[in-house]
Amino acid sequence: MDKKKVTFNDIAKYTNFSKTTISRYFNNPDSLTVENQDIIAQALIDLGYQKNKLAKVLANGKSEFIGIIIPNLYLHYYAEMLNQILSTYKTFGYKFLVFMSRGNAETEREYIQELLAYKIEGMIILSHAIPSSELASYNLPIVSIEREDQYINSVNTDNYMGAVQATSLLSKSDCDVLVHVNSVFSKDIPAYGRIQGFEDTCKENNIRHELILRDLGHSPQEIHNIMAEIYEYLNRKYPSQRKGLFMSTDTYANSILNIIFREYGSLSDEYRIIGFDDSPIAAQAILPISTVGQQIDKIAYEAMELLVMLMDERKKRRPKPQIERIHKKITPILIRRETTE
């Protein structure tokens, strides 16, 4: 039978069920017995039925789309996270609508309204622009990654542990001073654990250290210029001293590594560098960069698995209200490469 011409009426005749029963199979399968569901499912195979997905969306309001809001793609972490989330399609069967907000709250609100108009079933949020209390008000399954998450579900790296790992590695590299370079943000952001872990480790072990917290740029050129400023500052303040740099991302670590290479043609003995993320740029850098691996593939998978669980619960005839938010932490992995040897 021609796949394009198979109708509910054809399926009803083939199975000896009513068209109402066939409609229930597509729109509310739990209302049928498992035996009858199996009979209809086999009939679809026998008849070569081809789903009309648009009709399904119109019928039950379920689009099989997930919205993603990401702040930028100039940080390699976000690019790789998006890549890993999109790769879950074969496992979970959901498609994605992706918006890049550039950290603008009003733009993000506009994007969310656009996503809701497409009847998305859930969202993954990586941007920091809108507070979780506002996101929760949309009454939609939401999972966040590496952002403030008091009122929504989340999957994050154990940033504090990662910072302890990075700082401990640098402390064993005969450095005269350890420096952590990071952006300025509030303590409720998971990545603040990188700052806290660095400080605690240095203070507990009486290690000379400095925090450089500032705006680190919003484009590759801005990042390069700011890293050049930081490099010049460190050379002036700590001349002829070995400086252990714990950079908050691999993007920043790679940028400052390139600046040093342009001056010396190699990594100066005055510097040891470790990044954070284990995005592809760390392994592919001119000198492979030591880093704290966030297990980005695992975070992406766990975020999707959690979101699918929340969306599946919503589809039940009597969904259970979520009493407590779920916050998963993924253990980071220290990866030693040439910039700390």
C-alpha positions as CSV (number, residue, x, y, z in Angstrom):
1,M,0.0,0.0,0.0
2,D,1.2,3.5,-0.8
3,K,2.7,4.9,2.4
4,K,1.3,8.4,1.6
5,K,-2.3,7.2,1.4
6,V,-2.6,5.1,4.5
7,T,-5.3,6.6,6.7
8,F,-6.9,6.0,10.1
9,N,-9.7,4.4,8.2
10,D,-7.3,1.9,6.5
11,I,-5.8,1.0,9.9
12,A,-9.2,0.6,11.4
13,K,-10.3,-1.8,8.7
14,Y,-7.1,-3.8,8.9
15,T,-7.3,-4.2,12.7
16,N,-11.1,-4.4,13.0
17,F,-10.9,-1.5,15.5
18,S,-12.9,1.7,15.2
19,K,-11.3,4.9,14.0
20,T,-11.8,6.3,17.5
21,T,-9.6,3.5,18.9
22,I,-7.0,4.2,16.3
23,S,-7.0,7.9,17.2
24,R,-6.7,7.1,20.8
25,Y,-3.6,5.0,20.0
26,F,-1.9,8.1,18.5
27,N,-3.1,10.7,21.0
28,N,-3.5,8.8,24.3
29,P,-2.0,5.3,24.0
30,D,-2.2,4.6,27.7
31,S,-6.0,4.5,27.4
32,L,-5.6,1.2,25.4
33,T,-4.6,-2.2,26.6
34,V,-1.0,-3.2,25.9
35,E,-2.4,-6.0,23.7
36,N,-4.4,-3.6,21.5
37,Q,-1.4,-1.2,21.3
38,D,0.7,-4.1,20.0
39,I,-1.9,-5.0,17.4
40,I,-2.1,-1.5,16.1
41,A,1.7,-1.0,16.1
42,Q,2.1,-4.2,14.0
43,A,-0.6,-3.0,11.6
44,L,1.3,0.3,11.1
45,I,4.4,-1.8,10.1
46,D,2.3,-4.1,7.8
47,L,0.7,-1.2,6.0
48,G,3.8,0.9,5.8
49,Y,2.2,3.8,7.6
50,Q,4.2,7.0,7.5
51,K,3.6,9.5,10.4
52,N,2.3,12.9,9.7
53,K,4.2,14.7,12.4
54,L,2.6,18.1,11.8
55,A,-0.8,16.5,12.2
56,K,0.3,14.9,15.4
57,V,1.5,18.3,16.8
58,L,-1.9,19.9,15.9
59,A,-3.8,17.0,17.5
60,N,-2.0,16.7,20.8
61,G,0.1,19.8,21.1
62,K,3.3,17.7,21.5
63,S,6.0,18.9,19.2
64,E,8.9,16.7,20.1
65,F,11.0,19.9,20.1
66,I,13.3,21.1,22.9
67,G,14.4,24.7,23.2
68,I,18.1,25.5,23.9
69,I,19.2,29.0,25.0
70,I,23.0,29.4,24.9
71,P,24.9,32.6,25.7
72,N,27.6,32.5,23.1
73,L,29.7,30.2,20.9
74,Y,33.1,32.1,21.2
75,L,33.8,30.1,24.4
76,H,34.7,26.6,23.2
77,Y,32.9,25.1,26.2
78,Y,29.5,26.2,24.9
79,A,30.2,25.1,21.4
80,E,31.2,21.6,22.5
81,M,28.2,21.4,24.9
82,L,25.8,22.3,22.2
83,N,27.4,19.7,19.9
84,Q,27.0,17.0,22.6
85,I,23.4,17.9,23.3
86,L,22.5,17.8,19.6
87,S,24.1,14.4,19.3
88,T,21.6,12.9,21.7
89,Y,18.9,13.0,18.9
90,K,19.4,9.3,18.0
91,T,19.1,8.3,21.7
92,F,16.1,10.4,22.8
93,G,14.4,11.3,19.5
94,Y,13.9,15.0,20.3
95,K,14.7,17.8,17.9
96,F,16.2,21.2,19.0
97,L,15.5,24.8,18.4
98,V,18.6,26.8,19.4
99,F,18.9,30.5,20.3
100,M,22.0,32.4,21.3
101,S,21.1,35.2,23.7
102,R,24.6,36.9,24.1
103,G,23.6,37.3,27.8
104,N,20.8,39.8,27.1
105,A,17.8,39.2,29.4
106,E,15.2,41.0,27.2
107,T,16.5,39.1,24.1
108,E,16.3,35.9,26.0
109,R,12.6,36.6,27.0
110,E,11.8,37.2,23.4
111,Y,13.4,33.9,22.4
112,I,11.5,32.0,25.1
113,Q,8.2,33.4,23.8
114,E,9.2,32.3,20.3
115,L,10.0,28.8,21.6
116,L,6.7,28.5,23.4
117,A,4.9,29.5,20.2
118,Y,6.5,26.4,18.7
119,K,5.0,24.3,21.5
120,I,8.3,23.0,22.8
121,E,8.1,20.3,25.4
122,G,11.0,21.4,27.5
123,M,14.1,23.7,27.6
124,I,17.8,23.4,28.3
125,I,19.2,26.7,29.6
126,L,22.9,27.6,29.7
127,S,22.6,31.4,29.8
128,H,22.8,33.3,33.1
129,A,20.6,36.3,32.0
130,I,17.2,35.4,33.6
131,P,16.9,34.3,37.2
132,S,15.7,30.7,37.8
133,S,12.6,32.0,39.7
134,E,11.4,33.6,36.4
135,L,12.3,30.5,34.4
136,A,10.3,28.4,36.8
137,S,7.2,30.6,36.2
138,Y,6.9,29.3,32.6
139,N,5.6,26.0,34.1
140,L,7.7,24.0,31.6
141,P,10.2,21.2,32.2
142,I,13.6,23.0,32.4
143,V,17.1,21.7,33.0
144,S,20.0,24.2,33.4
145,I,23.7,23.7,33.0
146,E,26.3,25.7,34.9
147,R,24.0,28.6,36.0
148,E,22.0,29.7,39.0
149,D,19.5,27.0,39.6
150,Q,17.6,27.5,42.9
151,Y,14.1,27.0,41.3
152,I,14.9,24.7,38.4
153,N,16.5,21.4,37.8
154,S,20.2,21.3,36.9
155,V,23.2,19.3,35.9
156,N,26.6,20.8,36.8
157,T,30.2,20.0,37.2
158,D,31.6,19.8,40.7
159,N,33.5,23.1,40.1
160,Y,34.9,23.2,43.6
161,M,36.6,19.8,43.3
162,G,37.9,20.7,39.9
163,A,39.5,23.9,41.3
164,V,41.1,21.9,44.1
165,Q,42.5,19.5,41.5
166,A,43.9,22.3,39.3
167,T,45.4,24.2,42.2
168,S,47.0,21.1,43.7
169,L,48.6,20.2,40.4
170,L,50.1,23.7,40.0
171,S,51.4,23.7,43.6
172,K,53.5,20.7,42.7
173,S,55.1,22.5,39.7
174,D,57.6,24.5,41.8
175,C,55.7,27.8,41.2
176,D,56.5,30.9,43.2
177,V,53.0,32.2,42.9
178,L,49.6,30.8,41.8
179,V,47.1,33.0,39.9
180,H,43.5,32.3,39.1
181,V,41.9,34.3,36.3
182,N,38.1,34.4,36.2
183,S,35.1,36.6,35.4
184,V,33.1,38.4,38.1
185,F,29.9,36.7,39.1
186,S,27.8,36.0,42.1
187,K,28.3,33.1,44.5
188,D,25.1,31.3,43.4
189,I,26.6,30.5,40.0
190,P,28.1,27.0,40.0
191,A,31.4,28.2,38.4
192,Y,32.0,30.3,41.5
193,G,33.3,27.0,43.0
194,R,36.4,27.4,40.9
195,I,37.2,30.6,42.7
196,Q,36.4,29.2,46.1
197,G,38.3,26.0,45.5
198,F,41.4,27.9,44.4
199,E,41.3,30.2,47.4
200,D,40.7,27.5,50.0
201,T,43.4,25.3,48.6
202,C,46.0,28.1,48.6
203,K,45.1,29.3,52.1
204,E,45.1,25.8,53.6
205,N,48.5,25.1,52.2
206,N,50.0,28.6,52.8
207,I,50.6,29.1,49.0
208,R,51.3,32.6,47.7
209,H,48.4,33.4,45.4
210,E,46.4,36.1,43.6
211,L,42.9,36.3,42.2
212,I,42.3,38.3,39.0
213,L,38.6,38.7,38.6
214,R,37.4,41.0,35.8
215,D,35.4,41.1,32.5
216,L,37.3,38.8,30.2
217,G,35.8,39.9,26.9
218,H,32.9,39.0,24.6
219,S,34.6,38.1,21.4
220,P,37.9,36.3,20.3
221,Q,39.6,39.7,19.7
222,E,38.5,41.1,23.1
223,I,39.6,38.0,24.8
224,H,43.0,38.2,23.2
225,N,43.5,41.9,24.1
226,I,42.5,41.3,27.7
227,M,44.8,38.2,28.0
228,A,47.6,40.3,26.7
229,E,46.9,42.9,29.4
230,I,46.9,40.2,32.1
231,Y,50.2,38.8,30.7
232,E,51.9,42.1,30.8
233,Y,50.6,42.8,34.3
234,L,52.0,39.4,35.6
235,N,55.4,40.0,34.0
236,R,55.6,43.4,35.7
237,K,54.4,42.2,39.1
238,Y,56.3,38.9,39.2
239,P,59.4,39.3,37.1
240,S,61.7,36.2,36.9
241,Q,59.3,34.2,39.1
242,R,57.5,31.0,38.1
243,K,53.8,31.8,37.8
244,G,51.2,29.0,37.9
245,L,48.1,30.1,36.0
246,F,44.7,28.5,36.6
247,M,42.5,29.9,33.8
248,S,38.8,29.5,34.2
249,T,38.3,28.1,30.7
250,D,40.4,26.4,28.1
251,T,39.6,29.4,25.7
252,Y,41.4,31.8,28.1
253,A,44.2,29.3,28.7
254,N,44.8,28.9,24.9
255,S,44.7,32.6,24.4
256,I,47.4,33.4,26.9
257,L,49.5,30.3,25.8
258,N,49.5,31.8,22.2
259,I,50.6,35.2,23.5
260,I,53.6,33.5,25.3
261,F,54.5,31.5,22.2
262,R,54.5,34.6,20.1
263,E,57.1,36.1,22.4
264,Y,59.3,33.1,23.1
265,G,58.5,30.5,20.4
266,S,57.7,28.1,23.3
267,L,56.2,28.0,26.7
268,S,58.5,30.2,28.9
269,D,59.8,28.4,32.0
270,E,58.3,31.2,34.0
271,Y,54.8,29.9,33.3
272,R,52.7,26.8,34.0
273,I,49.1,26.8,32.7
274,I,46.0,24.8,33.4
275,G,42.5,25.4,31.9
276,F,39.1,24.2,32.7
277,D,36.5,22.3,30.5
278,D,38.6,19.9,28.3
279,S,37.0,21.4,25.3
280,P,38.7,20.3,22.0
281,I,40.9,23.4,21.9
282,A,42.9,22.2,24.9
283,A,44.1,19.0,23.3
284,Q,44.6,20.7,19.9
285,A,46.5,23.8,21.1
286,I,50.0,24.6,19.9
287,L,51.1,22.9,23.1
288,P,48.5,20.6,24.6
289,I,47.0,22.3,27.6
290,S,46.5,20.7,31.0
291,T,42.9,21.0,32.0
292,V,40.1,20.0,34.4
293,G,37.8,17.8,32.2
294,Q,34.1,18.6,32.7
295,Q,33.0,15.4,31.0
296,I,30.9,17.6,28.7
297,D,29.5,14.5,26.9
298,K,28.2,13.1,30.2
299,I,26.8,16.4,31.3
300,A,24.9,16.8,28.0
301,Y,23.5,13.2,28.2
302,E,22.5,13.6,31.9
303,A,20.8,16.9,31.2
304,M,18.8,15.3,28.3
305,E,18.0,12.2,30.3
306,L,16.7,14.3,33.2
307,L,14.7,16.5,30.9
308,V,13.1,13.6,29.1
309,M,12.1,12.1,32.5
310,L,10.4,15.4,33.5
311,M,8.7,15.6,30.1
312,D,7.5,12.0,30.2
313,E,5.9,12.6,33.6
314,R,4.0,15.6,32.2
315,K,2.5,13.4,29.5
316,K,0.9,11.0,32.0
317,R,-2.8,11.2,32.7
318,R,-2.1,12.0,36.4
319,P,1.4,13.6,36.5
320,K,3.0,13.9,39.9
321,P,3.9,17.4,40.8
322,Q,7.7,17.8,41.4
323,I,8.2,18.6,45.1
324,E,12.0,19.1,45.1
325,R,14.3,20.2,42.3
326,I,16.9,17.8,41.1
327,H,20.5,19.0,41.1
328,K,23.1,16.6,39.7
329,K,26.8,17.1,40.0
330,I,29.3,15.4,37.7
331,T,32.8,14.7,38.9
332,P,35.6,16.4,36.9
333,I,38.7,14.7,35.7
334,L,42.2,16.2,36.0
335,I,44.0,15.9,32.6
336,R,47.8,16.5,32.7
337,R,49.4,17.7,29.5
338,E,52.5,19.6,28.5
339,T,51.7,23.0,30.0
340,T,52.2,21.9,33.6
341,E,55.3,19.7,33.0
